[in-house]
Amino acid sequence: MENQLKALRQARGLTQQQLAEALEVSRQTVISIESGRYDPSLPLAFRIARFLGLKIEDIFTP
């Protein structure tokens, strides 16, 4: 699955650590999602979308 998480995070001036803390996950989880090595669970994808104020489809594409 492709995602725009890194670009969206950077556009908001957030570090990986700040995003991880906001989502209550590890920084390694954020790194893995951004690099495409890990697809988040549906609940985590919803948390990411809610935090960024976007729809899941705006962040993740198959």
C-alpha positions, 0 to 999 in steps of 0.5 A: 500500500502506498502512503503520503504520511511522510510528506503530510507529516513534514508539511505540518512541521512534525518530527517522526517522534512527535507524530508517534507520541500523538498516535501513541505508537513507537517512532519505529512504527512511524518509520515503518509506515512511512517507508512502506514496510508496514501497513497500519491496522485499520484502527491506527489508520483511522487515528492517523487520519483523524490526527491529520484531519484527512480521510484515510483515502487521502493518506493511503492508496492501494 
